[in-house]
Amino acid sequence: MRRVVSLYLPTWPTDRIRRRTGEPPRDEPLVTVHTVGSRRAVRAACAAAQAAGLHVGMVLAQAQALVPNLHVVEATPDEDEASLRELARWAIGYSPVVAPDPPDGLWIDIAGVAHLFGGEEELLADLTSRLGRQGIASKAAVADAPGAAWAVARYGSGGVVPTGRTADAVATLSIRALRMAADKLGALHRLGIERIGQLAAMPRAPLVRRFGRDVALRLDQAMGHAFEPITPLIPREAPTAAIAFAEPIGRLDDLKSVVLRLAKDLCRQLERRGEGVRRLDLLCQRVDQKSACLRVGTARANRDAVHLARLFDERLQAIDPGFGIEEIVLVASKVEPLTETQVQVHGLSDEVAMEADIGPLVDRLGARIGMRKVYRLAPVQSLVPERMARRIPALAPPTGSIWPENLPRPTRLLDPPEPVVATALLPDHPPRFFIWRKVKHTVAKADGPERIAPEWWNGDKGSAARDYYRVETMQGGRFWIFRDAPTAEGGRWWMHGFFS
């Protein structure tokens, strides 16, 4: 199933200027201008300028009369488009199929890769938040068809359009969301047609005779009835192996054989460059111009062709060949330096030998469930339980930190801690019994308290200290519970973990 993101950058030219020069501040209006006939007009306006009433197409003299302190910069459309292509190269980190959508957008086909980011909503949130931290305003939508995503991103609320609900999502939007010429929009407005749903309800034959086939095509693209291809951007410097077929192929065995052949070709290129693969994209072009893509990653730089081809084996079944695949491209979209080393397993330490053995396993697991879900825990120098570990890549080098050997901690922590009802004889005594998840536990043995104070240097200012107890119940359960620093009335009790 195709799923396409339309990324809309409403103030791209002005955001690009601010990122390049650092001026003016974001709260000061900025516009770019160009010459239209014999007059100077606004080509792009930042958010502050739009809030002041300026808009694209406004005469510069009128804009300066409305905003006396207006910052004016000459428009450079060629530079804007070149920078948009650079942004598209950056967006390849989200999907192999990315294409610029000048003058203010990108296409990203995320079919088959959204799960690597936790889902479509999480992918959109990560994409827009990262752009926001770089000072780039953005809005994004994902739908089954590029035209629908484009319409919802620019004239709707953005977000995720559920699969199969494309027509409902665009029916209430303005007909300006159909990417039609101004003269066609004017003719439709004169007929009183303001919404896409109204246009879709018209009989098709009279619609084509009166307004032309391009209007019907744009309507079909927005409703998801007509296929709209996206030509992916492939960086020139990226190592690439491609093969075109005189006769289309579609059998799974044939696909596996071709992938292995391309992987060997790609690895020979990488060997000459002294590099290894960290991210590999497979692009399949069907005879009907529809494309399918797969992405895999490696835990560390690798150029073992057999291993790399095997990462695609299980996922090749998800590719629908349709009437046949006429071209396959394998792209190393992320590489790292990799020099040849001679390894003698018998002379390695246990730790290095383990990494050498589990590297392929980590790659296979990452190809199946996503690299973000394959990790290990590294110790952090902190006494606060929630901060004592952090996730790092499965094959990352040792961090240098170690856990104290004489600091007993449970094998499982609850995040967040769950409240319990407990009774203690005195404020600093362990509980005699407690109720957790509607079950009463009588304490047989207890050890504590262990006072853990908040770390003010990590933003814990105002947090309460905790008194932890290791308790064993009559039923044999061993728990780690704590109480907020006791007051005259006593503190609240919490369940935080379990001992094996």
N, C-alpha and C positions, 0 to 999 in steps of 0.2 A: 504494500500500500504506500502510495506516494504521500509525503508530508513535506511541505515547503514553508520556510520562514521568509517573510518579507520584512527586512529591517529598514525602517524609515528614519532618516537623519534630517529633521526639519530645519536645523540651522547649521548644516555641515560647512559651508564656506566660511562663516564667521567663527565657528568653533575651531576650524583648521588654522585660521589666522591667529587666534588667541593662543593655541598650543604652540605655534611656531615662534611668535614674537613675545608672548607673555603680556601683551597689552592689547586694548585697555582692560581694566577690571571688568568682571562679568556683570556688575550692576550698572555699567555705563553703556548707553546705546551704541551699537556698531552696525553699519551697513556697508555692503559692497555695491558699487554703481557701474553702469555701462552706458554706452551711447546707443540710443534708439532713434534713428532718423536724425533730427536736429536737436534732440533734447537728451538730457542726462536723467536716467531713471534708476530706481533701486532694483538691484538684481537679487539680493539676499539681505535678510534682516535678522539680527539676533533676538533672543527672547525678550531682553529689556527694550529693544526698539519696537518690537511688536506690541508689547504692553503699553508703550507710549502712543500707539495708534499708527505706526508706520507699517507698510505692507509692500510686497513685491509689485513692481510696476509703477509705484508712486513717483512723481517728478521730484528730483533732488531738491529743488528750490522749496517746494512745499514741505518736504520732510525736514529741511533745516529750519523752516519757519515754525514748525511744530516743536522741534527739539533743538534749541540753540546750541547745546554742547554736543551735538551729534558727531561721532567719529566716522569718517568716510574713508574707504579704501577702494582702490580701483579693482574691479572684478578680474579674476584670472581663471576663466573656465577650464583651460587646458591643465593648469596646475591642480584645480579642484578635482578633475577627472583622474589625473595621475595619482593624487593622494587617495582617491576612492579605491583605485586598484590596489594600492598598498594596504588599505584597510581590508580589502577582500583577501589579500594574502594572509593577513593576521587571522581572519575569520576561518581559514582552512583548519585551524585548530579545533573547530567544532564539527566540520564535515568535509569530506573530500570534494563535494560538489558545491562550489561557491562561485558566484558571478556578480560583477558590478551591475547595478541598475541605475545608470546616470539619470539625473544629476545628483540624486540625494538618497540612494538606497542600495541595498544588496539583496541578492537571492541566496538562500542557503537551503539545500535539500537535505533534510535530517532523517530521511527514512533509513532505519537500521542502525542509527547512532544515538538516538535520544536516550536510550537506556544507559548509556555510558555516563550520563550526567544526572541520572536519577529520574528522568521523565522529561516531557516537553515543557511543562511549566517551570521546572528547575533550570532547564537549559536556557529558556528565555530570560529568566531572572538573572542567571549568571552572566549572560551576554550583555544585557542592558546595564547591569550594575558595574561591570568592568569598564564599559564605555563611559559611564557616568563618572567613575573615578579618574578617567583620563580627560574629563572636561568636555565630553561629546554627548549632546542631548540625543536621545533615541527613543523609538517606540517600535515594537515588534509584534507580529501576529504569525500564527502557524495555521495552515489549512491544507486541505487535500489538493488544491490547485493554486498555482502562483497568482493568478488573477484575483482569487478570493482573498488570499493573504494580503496582497497589495491593497485591496479595497478596505479591509478591516483595519490594517495598520494605519492608513491615512485618514479614513473617514468614519471609522468605528472606534471601539474602545480598546482594540488590540487584544492580545492574549491568545488562548488556544481555542480554535473552532473544532468541536468534536468531529470525529470521522463520520462522514455521511450527512452532516448538517450544513453543508456549504451553501445550498440555496437559501435556507432559512437565515443564515448569518448575513447574507448580502442583500436580501430582499428589501429591507427597510433603509438601506443606505442611499445616498444621493447618486444620481446618474453620473456625477462628476467622477465617481470611483471607477468608471468603466474605461478610463484612459482613452477617451475619444477626442477628436479634433473639436476646436471651439465652434466651428460652424454647425457641426452636427448637434452639439449640446444646445446651441441657440435654437435650432429648429425643433428639438424635442421640448424645450422649455415653452416655446410658443404654442405647442399642442397641450400644454398642461401636464406633461410627464416629468415628475420630479424624482421619483424613486425607481430603483432597479426592478422592484416587484411589479410596478405598473408596466414597465417596458417588457418584462418577461411574459405578462399576461396578454400582450398583443398577438394577433395571428402572425405567423412567421412570414408567409408569402408577401402580404402587403408591407410588412416592416422592411423586407429586403428591397422591394421595388421602390419604396419611397426614400429610404436612407442609405441603401447600399449594403454590400456584404460585410464591410468592415465593422459596422455597428452590430450586426448579428454575431460576428466572430468575437468581438469584445464581450458581448453579453454571454456567449457560450463559455468563454474562458473564465469569466467571473463566477458563473454558475457551476463550473467544473465539468461541462459537457464537451469541451474541446481541449485537446492536449496542447500544452505550451512548453516547448523544450527549454532547458537551461544548459547553456554551454559552459562547462566548468573551466575555471581559471587554473592553469597548471603553470607554476613558476618555471621560468626557463632554466634556472640553475638546479632544479630538483632532478635527481637521477630518475630516469623513466625508461621503461621497457614496454613496447607495444607490438601488437600483431593484429593484422586485418585478414579476414578469411574470404576466400573466393566463394565458398559455400557456407552459409550460416550454420552454426553449431548450437546444440542445446542439451546434449546428454551430460549428466553429471560427471561421468568418467572422462569425457573430453575436456570439460572445464578444469578438472583437477590436473590433467596432463598439461594443459596450456599454462595454468598458473605455475606449475613447477618449472616449465621451460622459461617463462618470463622471470621467475625468481632467480634462476641460474644466470640469465643475462644481466639482471640487475646487480647481482652480487659480484659479477666480474667488473662492472663499472665501479662499484663501491670499493673493490680491492685496489683498483688503480688509483682511486682517490684517497685511500687510507681511511675510509669511513665505514660505519655500521648503521643499520636501520634502528630507529626507535619508534617510528610510526609508518605504517604501510597502508596505502589505499589502492583498492581494486575497482576500476571503472569498467562497466560492461555496457556497450552500445548496441541496442537491438535494431533490427531492420526497420522498425516503425518509428525510429528516432527516440524512443523512450530509453532511459538509462537506469541502471542499477549500480549501487556502490556498496562496498564493504570496507570496513576499517579495522585494523588490528594494531596492537602496540606490543613492544617488548620491554622487559624490565631493565635491560641495559643494551648497549649497542651490539648488534648481531648481524652477521652476513653468512649464516649457514642456510643455503638455499632450500634444502630439504625441510629444515625446521620451519622456516618462514612460510613455505607453501603449505605445510601441514596445519598452520594456524587458521587457514581459510577452509579446511576440509569440512568441518561441521556446519559452517555458515553458508557454504555454496548452495546447499539445498534450499535456502530461502530465496534464491534468485529465480525469478520467473523469466524464462528465455523467450516467452511469447512465440513469435514466428521464427525465432532464431537470433543469435548474437553474431554481429558482423565484425566487431572490433572489441578487443580487451586491452586495457592500459593498466600497468602496475607502476605506481608512483611512490617513491620513498619521500614522503612529505616532511619527515623529520629525521635528520641524521646526526651522528656524533662521531668524533674522531675515534678510530679503532685501529690499533697497531697489532701486528702479528706477534703472538707470544707462544713460546713452547712450554707446555704444561706437562709435568710428570706427577700424576695423582699421588703416587706413593710418597713423594717428598713434600706434599702440601700439609699445612696445618688442618685440623679438623674443620675449623670455621671456613677457610677458603675452599676446601673440598666440598663442604656442604653447599656453598653458593654455586660452585661449578655444577653440582648435581641437580639442584632445584631450579636453576635458571629456566630451562625449557618448561618445567611444570608451571612456574609462575606465568610464563607467556601463554600457555594453553588455558590456564584458569582466567587470565585477563581477557583472552579472546572470547571466552564464553560468558563471563559475567561482568566484564569491565575492569580495567586496571585500578580504578579507584577503590574497588572492593577487595583488592588483594594487597594486604599491608601487614606490617608487624608493629608491635608496640615498643617504644623506646622510653627509657626512664627519664624523668625530669626532676631536677633538684628542687623539690617542694614537699612540704609536709601536709598540704591540703590534699585529701584523697583524689578530688576531681582533677587535680593538676599533676599528679605523679606520673602520668604516661601521656604520650602523644603518638599519633599515627605517623609512620614513615613508610616509604616504599619498601616492598618485601626484600629487595636486595641492596638497600642503602647501606653505606659503610657504618661501622659503629659510631655512636655519637660521643662516646667518652664518658657519659654519665652512667652511674650504677645505682641500684637500689641498696639501701642499707640492709645488711644481712640480719641485724638484730631488731628489725622493725616488722612485727607480725601484721600482715594485712590479709583480708579475705580474698578468696579466689574469684569472687563475683561481687560487683558493686551495682547498686540500683541507681539509675540516673533518670529522674532526680530521686532523692531519698523520699520514702513514703512515711506519712505520719502514723504513729502508733499511740495507743492509750496505755500508759504505764503507771504503776504505783510503787513509790520508794518510801522507805521509813524516814529517811532524812534527805535534805537537798543534795548532798554529795554522795549518797549511797546508790548502789545499783538497784534496779527495779526488782521487786519480789515477784511480780507477774506483769505481763503486758498482753494487749489484744492487738493483733495485726491481721488485716484482711478477714475480720469477723471471727478469728480463732484465738482462743485464750491459751497463752503459754505460761507455765509456772517455771520460774528460774531455779535451777538446782545449784549452779556454780556461776561465779562472776569474777571478773578481773577488771580493775580500773579504779578511778577514771584516768584517761589519758587526755590532757588538755591540749587542744589544737587551736591556736589563736589565728585570727584573720591576718592575711598578708596585705598590709596597707599599700605596699609598693606595687601590688598587682590590681589595685582598684577595689580592695575589700573594705575601704573606709566606711565605718558605720555598721559593719556586719558583726554578728555576735560570735563569741568564742564557743567552742564545742567541747563537751566532755564525753569521750567515747568509752564504751564498756564492751568487753567480750563476754558473752553470756552463753551458758549451756542450759537447755531446758530439761524437764523431766522426761520428755519424749526423745531426747538425744539430739535435738537440733542445736546448732552452734551459730550464733548470730552476732553481728556487729551493729550496735545501736548507739545513738548519741542523744544528748540533751543539750539544748541551747544553754549557754552560761546561766546558772541558776540565779533567780532573783528571790525576793522575799516570798513570792507566791510560787516559785518553782518555774522551770523552763519547759518548753514543749519537747516531746520525745519523737525520735525519727528512726526508721529502719534504713540502714545504709548498705548492708552486705551480708554474705553468708560464708562461713568457713567449711571446707570440705571435711 
